[in-house]
Amino acid sequence: EFMCDHVTMRAKDTMNLVQQGGKLSRETWGLLKDFDDATSRQLDAIELNG
């Protein structure tokens, strides 16, 4: 669980930096968004399965 939380925070930290700096390409932003969405779905599944 710690690892999932850590990965989620890293993804969100990265996305926040991108929003502040706006220096990554659209492709990179899209990959980060996809990763964040997938991580969120995985965490939701873990919570449902207890």
PDB file of N, CA, C and O in Angstrom:
ATOM      1  N   GLU A   1       0.830  -1.194   0.000  1.00  0.00           N
ATOM      2  CA  GLU A   1       0.000   0.000   0.000  1.00  0.00           C
ATOM      3  C   GLU A   1       0.873   1.256   0.000  1.00  0.00           C
ATOM      4  O   GLU A   1       0.571   2.232  -0.687  1.00  0.00           O
ATOM      5  N   PHE A   2       1.962   1.219   0.781  1.00  0.00           N
ATOM      6  CA  PHE A   2       2.863   2.371   0.810  1.00  0.00           C
ATOM      7  C   PHE A   2       3.392   2.672  -0.585  1.00  0.00           C
ATOM      8  O   PHE A   2       3.476   3.830  -0.994  1.00  0.00           O
ATOM      9  N   MET A   3       3.749   1.610  -1.312  1.00  0.00           N
ATOM     10  CA  MET A   3       4.319   1.810  -2.637  1.00  0.00           C
ATOM     11  C   MET A   3       3.308   2.485  -3.565  1.00  0.00           C
ATOM     12  O   MET A   3       3.667   3.388  -4.320  1.00  0.00           O
ATOM     13  N   CYS A   4       2.047   2.051  -3.513  1.00  0.00           N
ATOM     14  CA  CYS A   4       1.006   2.678  -4.342  1.00  0.00           C
ATOM     15  C   CYS A   4       0.837   4.147  -3.971  1.00  0.00           C
ATOM     16  O   CYS A   4       0.734   5.003  -4.850  1.00  0.00           O
ATOM     17  N   ASP A   5       0.807   4.439  -2.679  1.00  0.00           N
ATOM     18  CA  ASP A   5       0.675   5.824  -2.229  1.00  0.00           C
ATOM     19  C   ASP A   5       1.860   6.651  -2.714  1.00  0.00           C
ATOM     20  O   ASP A   5       1.694   7.783  -3.168  1.00  0.00           O
ATOM     21  N   HIS A   6       3.047   6.081  -2.615  1.00  0.00           N
ATOM     22  CA  HIS A   6       4.265   6.782  -3.022  1.00  0.00           C
ATOM     23  C   HIS A   6       4.231   7.082  -4.520  1.00  0.00           C
ATOM     24  O   HIS A   6       4.547   8.194  -4.941  1.00  0.00           O
ATOM     25  N   VAL A   7       3.849   6.093  -5.316  1.00  0.00           N
ATOM     26  CA  VAL A   7       3.782   6.279  -6.763  1.00  0.00           C
ATOM     27  C   VAL A   7       2.734   7.325  -7.115  1.00  0.00           C
ATOM     28  O   VAL A   7       2.959   8.168  -7.983  1.00  0.00           O
ATOM     29  N   THR A   8       1.592   7.272  -6.444  1.00  0.00           N
ATOM     30  CA  THR A   8       0.531   8.239  -6.708  1.00  0.00           C
ATOM     31  C   THR A   8       1.001   9.649  -6.393  1.00  0.00           C
ATOM     32  O   THR A   8       0.762  10.568  -7.176  1.00  0.00           O
ATOM     33  N   MET A   9       1.653   9.830  -5.281  1.00  0.00           N
ATOM     34  CA  MET A   9       2.137  11.156  -4.913  1.00  0.00           C
ATOM     35  C   MET A   9       3.180  11.645  -5.909  1.00  0.00           C
ATOM     36  O   MET A   9       3.183  12.822  -6.272  1.00  0.00           O
ATOM     37  N   ARG A  10       4.059  10.765  -6.351  1.00  0.00           N
ATOM     38  CA  ARG A  10       5.073  11.173  -7.324  1.00  0.00           C
ATOM     39  C   ARG A  10       4.407  11.625  -8.627  1.00  0.00           C
ATOM     40  O   ARG A  10       4.820  12.621  -9.221  1.00  0.00           O
ATOM     41  N   ALA A  11       3.385  10.900  -9.070  1.00  0.00           N
ATOM     42  CA  ALA A  11       2.685  11.276 -10.302  1.00  0.00           C
ATOM     43  C   ALA A  11       2.018  12.634 -10.135  1.00  0.00           C
ATOM     44  O   ALA A  11       2.088  13.479 -11.027  1.00  0.00           O
ATOM     45  N   LYS A  12       1.374  12.842  -8.998  1.00  0.00           N
ATOM     46  CA  LYS A  12       0.696  14.117  -8.762  1.00  0.00           C
ATOM     47  C   LYS A  12       1.703  15.254  -8.616  1.00  0.00           C
ATOM     48  O   LYS A  12       1.464  16.358  -9.107  1.00  0.00           O
ATOM     49  N   ASP A  13       2.825  14.997  -7.948  1.00  0.00           N
ATOM     50  CA  ASP A  13       3.867  16.013  -7.832  1.00  0.00           C
ATOM     51  C   ASP A  13       4.372  16.411  -9.213  1.00  0.00           C
ATOM     52  O   ASP A  13       4.565  17.592  -9.502  1.00  0.00           O
ATOM     53  N   THR A  14       4.583  15.413 -10.058  1.00  0.00           N
ATOM     54  CA  THR A  14       5.076  15.678 -11.406  1.00  0.00           C
ATOM     55  C   THR A  14       4.062  16.488 -12.196  1.00  0.00           C
ATOM     56  O   THR A  14       4.428  17.432 -12.897  1.00  0.00           O
ATOM     57  N   MET A  15       2.798  16.127 -12.088  1.00  0.00           N
ATOM     58  CA  MET A  15       1.763  16.864 -12.809  1.00  0.00           C
ATOM     59  C   MET A  15       1.675  18.306 -12.315  1.00  0.00           C
ATOM     60  O   MET A  15       1.459  19.221 -13.110  1.00  0.00           O
ATOM     61  N   ASN A  16       1.839  18.513 -11.016  1.00  0.00           N
ATOM     62  CA  ASN A  16       1.818  19.874 -10.470  1.00  0.00           C
ATOM     63  C   ASN A  16       2.976  20.694 -11.017  1.00  0.00           C
ATOM     64  O   ASN A  16       2.808  21.868 -11.344  1.00  0.00           O
ATOM     65  N   LEU A  17       4.151  20.079 -11.115  1.00  0.00           N
ATOM     66  CA  LEU A  17       5.306  20.781 -11.669  1.00  0.00           C
ATOM     67  C   LEU A  17       5.066  21.152 -13.125  1.00  0.00           C
ATOM     68  O   LEU A  17       5.428  22.243 -13.565  1.00  0.00           O
ATOM     69  N   VAL A  18       4.458  20.245 -13.860  1.00  0.00           N
ATOM     70  CA  VAL A  18       4.169  20.513 -15.266  1.00  0.00           C
ATOM     71  C   VAL A  18       3.214  21.687 -15.390  1.00  0.00           C
ATOM     72  O   VAL A  18       3.411  22.561 -16.234  1.00  0.00           O
ATOM     73  N   GLN A  19       2.182  21.717 -14.557  1.00  0.00           N
ATOM     74  CA  GLN A  19       1.213  22.811 -14.618  1.00  0.00           C
ATOM     75  C   GLN A  19       1.880  24.140 -14.282  1.00  0.00           C
ATOM     76  O   GLN A  19       1.544  25.170 -14.866  1.00  0.00           O
ATOM     77  N   GLN A  20       2.816  24.121 -13.352  1.00  0.00           N
ATOM     78  CA  GLN A  20       3.492  25.356 -12.961  1.00  0.00           C
ATOM     79  C   GLN A  20       4.451  25.824 -14.049  1.00  0.00           C
ATOM     80  O   GLN A  20       4.506  27.010 -14.376  1.00  0.00           O
ATOM     81  N   GLY A  21       5.211  24.873 -14.609  1.00  0.00           N
ATOM     82  CA  GLY A  21       6.227  25.243 -15.584  1.00  0.00           C
ATOM     83  C   GLY A  21       5.732  25.245 -17.014  1.00  0.00           C
ATOM     84  O   GLY A  21       6.170  26.060 -17.825  1.00  0.00           O
ATOM     85  N   GLY A  22       4.824  24.341 -17.328  1.00  0.00           N
ATOM     86  CA  GLY A  22       4.288  24.257 -18.675  1.00  0.00           C
ATOM     87  C   GLY A  22       5.319  23.951 -19.732  1.00  0.00           C
ATOM     88  O   GLY A  22       5.165  24.373 -20.878  1.00  0.00           O
ATOM     89  N   LYS A  23       6.386  23.216 -19.375  1.00  0.00           N
ATOM     90  CA  LYS A  23       7.482  23.029 -20.313  1.00  0.00           C
ATOM     91  C   LYS A  23       7.533  21.646 -20.951  1.00  0.00           C
ATOM     92  O   LYS A  23       8.370  21.408 -21.822  1.00  0.00           O
ATOM     93  N   LEU A  24       6.667  20.736 -20.544  1.00  0.00           N
ATOM     94  CA  LEU A  24       6.675  19.412 -21.154  1.00  0.00           C
ATOM     95  C   LEU A  24       5.774  19.395 -22.382  1.00  0.00           C
ATOM     96  O   LEU A  24       4.832  20.180 -22.494  1.00  0.00           O
ATOM     97  N   SER A  25       6.081  18.494 -23.287  1.00  0.00           N
ATOM     98  CA  SER A  25       5.289  18.384 -24.506  1.00  0.00           C
ATOM     99  C   SER A  25       3.899  17.837 -24.211  1.00  0.00           C
ATOM    100  O   SER A  25       3.657  17.286 -23.137  1.00  0.00           O
ATOM    101  N   ARG A  26       3.004  17.987 -25.151  1.00  0.00           N
ATOM    102  CA  ARG A  26       1.649  17.438 -24.997  1.00  0.00           C
ATOM    103  C   ARG A  26       1.696  15.929 -24.846  1.00  0.00           C
ATOM    104  O   ARG A  26       0.925  15.347 -24.083  1.00  0.00           O
ATOM    105  N   GLU A  27       2.607  15.297 -25.579  1.00  0.00           N
ATOM    106  CA  GLU A  27       2.723  13.838 -25.495  1.00  0.00           C
ATOM    107  C   GLU A  27       3.124  13.415 -24.084  1.00  0.00           C
ATOM    108  O   GLU A  27       2.556  12.475 -23.529  1.00  0.00           O
ATOM    109  N   THR A  28       4.097  14.105 -23.510  1.00  0.00           N
ATOM    110  CA  THR A  28       4.542  13.777 -22.155  1.00  0.00           C
ATOM    111  C   THR A  28       3.419  14.035 -21.158  1.00  0.00           C
ATOM    112  O   THR A  28       3.195  13.233 -20.250  1.00  0.00           O
ATOM    113  N   TRP A  29       2.714  15.150 -21.324  1.00  0.00           N
ATOM    114  CA  TRP A  29       1.595  15.459 -20.439  1.00  0.00           C
ATOM    115  C   TRP A  29       0.538  14.364 -20.533  1.00  0.00           C
ATOM    116  O   TRP A  29      -0.007  13.934 -19.516  1.00  0.00           O
ATOM    117  N   GLY A  30       0.250  13.913 -21.754  1.00  0.00           N
ATOM    118  CA  GLY A  30      -0.734  12.851 -21.951  1.00  0.00           C
ATOM    119  C   GLY A  30      -0.322  11.558 -21.270  1.00  0.00           C
ATOM    120  O   GLY A  30      -1.153  10.875 -20.671  1.00  0.00           O
ATOM    121  N   LEU A  31       0.957  11.223 -21.360  1.00  0.00           N
ATOM    122  CA  LEU A  31       1.451  10.011 -20.701  1.00  0.00           C
ATOM    123  C   LEU A  31       1.316  10.119 -19.186  1.00  0.00           C
ATOM    124  O   LEU A  31       0.918   9.158 -18.526  1.00  0.00           O
ATOM    125  N   LEU A  32       1.642  11.274 -18.639  1.00  0.00           N
ATOM    126  CA  LEU A  32       1.510  11.475 -17.194  1.00  0.00           C
ATOM    127  C   LEU A  32       0.049  11.377 -16.762  1.00  0.00           C
ATOM    128  O   LEU A  32      -0.259  10.791 -15.724  1.00  0.00           O
ATOM    129  N   LYS A  33      -0.842  11.950 -17.558  1.00  0.00           N
ATOM    130  CA  LYS A  33      -2.271  11.886 -17.230  1.00  0.00           C
ATOM    131  C   LYS A  33      -2.770  10.447 -17.281  1.00  0.00           C
ATOM    132  O   LYS A  33      -3.508  10.010 -16.398  1.00  0.00           O
ATOM    133  N   ASP A  34      -2.368   9.711 -18.317  1.00  0.00           N
ATOM    134  CA  ASP A  34      -2.760   8.298 -18.421  1.00  0.00           C
ATOM    135  C   ASP A  34      -2.243   7.508 -17.226  1.00  0.00           C
ATOM    136  O   ASP A  34      -2.955   6.671 -16.672  1.00  0.00           O
ATOM    137  N   PHE A  35      -0.999   7.779 -16.831  1.00  0.00           N
ATOM    138  CA  PHE A  35      -0.406   7.080 -15.694  1.00  0.00           C
ATOM    139  C   PHE A  35      -1.173   7.399 -14.414  1.00  0.00           C
ATOM    140  O   PHE A  35      -1.453   6.508 -13.612  1.00  0.00           O
ATOM    141  N   ASP A  36      -1.508   8.664 -14.228  1.00  0.00           N
ATOM    142  CA  ASP A  36      -2.245   9.068 -13.034  1.00  0.00           C
ATOM    143  C   ASP A  36      -3.632   8.420 -13.005  1.00  0.00           C
ATOM    144  O   ASP A  36      -4.083   7.959 -11.957  1.00  0.00           O
ATOM    145  N   ASP A  37      -4.299   8.387 -14.151  1.00  0.00           N
ATOM    146  CA  ASP A  37      -5.621   7.749 -14.225  1.00  0.00           C
ATOM    147  C   ASP A  37      -5.533   6.261 -13.910  1.00  0.00           C
ATOM    148  O   ASP A  37      -6.353   5.730 -13.161  1.00  0.00           O
ATOM    149  N   ALA A  38      -4.534   5.589 -14.486  1.00  0.00           N
ATOM    150  CA  ALA A  38      -4.373   4.149 -14.253  1.00  0.00           C
ATOM    151  C   ALA A  38      -4.056   3.873 -12.793  1.00  0.00           C
ATOM    152  O   ALA A  38      -4.566   2.912 -12.217  1.00  0.00           O
ATOM    153  N   THR A  39      -3.221   4.707 -12.192  1.00  0.00           N
ATOM    154  CA  THR A  39      -2.864   4.533 -10.788  1.00  0.00           C
ATOM    155  C   THR A  39      -4.089   4.729  -9.903  1.00  0.00           C
ATOM    156  O   THR A  39      -4.289   3.988  -8.941  1.00  0.00           O
ATOM    157  N   SER A  40      -4.907   5.726 -10.228  1.00  0.00           N
ATOM    158  CA  SER A  40      -6.123   5.971  -9.451  1.00  0.00           C
ATOM    159  C   SER A  40      -7.075   4.786  -9.530  1.00  0.00           C
ATOM    160  O   SER A  40      -7.658   4.383  -8.523  1.00  0.00           O
ATOM    161  N   ARG A  41      -7.231   4.225 -10.735  1.00  0.00           N
ATOM    162  CA  ARG A  41      -8.106   3.055 -10.894  1.00  0.00           C
ATOM    163  C   ARG A  41      -7.571   1.870 -10.102  1.00  0.00           C
ATOM    164  O   ARG A  41      -8.340   1.126  -9.493  1.00  0.00           O
ATOM    165  N   GLN A  42      -6.250   1.694 -10.110  1.00  0.00           N
ATOM    166  CA  GLN A  42      -5.647   0.580  -9.376  1.00  0.00           C
ATOM    167  C   GLN A  42      -5.870   0.755  -7.877  1.00  0.00           C
ATOM    168  O   GLN A  42      -6.193  -0.211  -7.185  1.00  0.00           O
ATOM    169  N   LEU A  43      -5.705   1.962  -7.374  1.00  0.00           N
ATOM    170  CA  LEU A  43      -5.925   2.213  -5.954  1.00  0.00           C
ATOM    171  C   LEU A  43      -7.387   1.998  -5.578  1.00  0.00           C
ATOM    172  O   LEU A  43      -7.681   1.474  -4.503  1.00  0.00           O
ATOM    173  N   ASP A  44      -8.303   2.400  -6.458  1.00  0.00           N
ATOM    174  CA  ASP A  44      -9.729   2.163  -6.203  1.00  0.00           C
ATOM    175  C   ASP A  44     -10.011   0.671  -6.103  1.00  0.00           C
ATOM    176  O   ASP A  44     -10.767   0.240  -5.233  1.00  0.00           O
ATOM    177  N   ALA A  45      -9.411  -0.120  -6.985  1.00  0.00           N
ATOM    178  CA  ALA A  45      -9.613  -1.571  -6.973  1.00  0.00           C
ATOM    179  C   ALA A  45      -9.054  -2.182  -5.695  1.00  0.00           C
ATOM    180  O   ALA A  45      -9.659  -3.089  -5.124  1.00  0.00           O
ATOM    181  N   ILE A  46      -7.906  -1.692  -5.245  1.00  0.00           N
ATOM    182  CA  ILE A  46      -7.297  -2.204  -4.009  1.00  0.00           C
ATOM    183  C   ILE A  46      -8.207  -1.903  -2.823  1.00  0.00           C
ATOM    184  O   ILE A  46      -8.403  -2.756  -1.957  1.00  0.00           O
ATOM    185  N   GLU A  47      -8.766  -0.690  -2.782  1.00  0.00           N
ATOM    186  CA  GLU A  47      -9.654  -0.316  -1.680  1.00  0.00           C
ATOM    187  C   GLU A  47     -10.924  -1.160  -1.683  1.00  0.00           C
ATOM    188  O   GLU A  47     -11.413  -1.537  -0.618  1.00  0.00           O
ATOM    189  N   LEU A  48     -11.462  -1.460  -2.858  1.00  0.00           N
ATOM    190  CA  LEU A  48     -12.678  -2.272  -2.946  1.00  0.00           C
ATOM    191  C   LEU A  48     -12.438  -3.703  -2.486  1.00  0.00           C
ATOM    192  O   LEU A  48     -13.315  -4.329  -1.890  1.00  0.00           O
ATOM    193  N   ASN A  49     -11.245  -4.212  -2.767  1.00  0.00           N
ATOM    194  CA  ASN A  49     -10.922  -5.596  -2.402  1.00  0.00           C
ATOM    195  C   ASN A  49     -10.402  -5.715  -0.976  1.00  0.00           C
ATOM    196  O   ASN A  49     -10.187  -6.818  -0.474  1.00  0.00           O
ATOM    197  N   GLY A  50     -10.200  -4.571  -0.328  1.00  0.00           N
ATOM    198  CA  GLY A  50      -9.804  -4.529   1.074  1.00  0.00           C
ATOM    199  C   GLY A  50      -8.503  -5.118   1.341  1.00  0.00           C
ATOM    200  O   GLY A  50      -8.060  -5.141   2.489  1.00  0.00           O
TER     201      GLY A  50
END
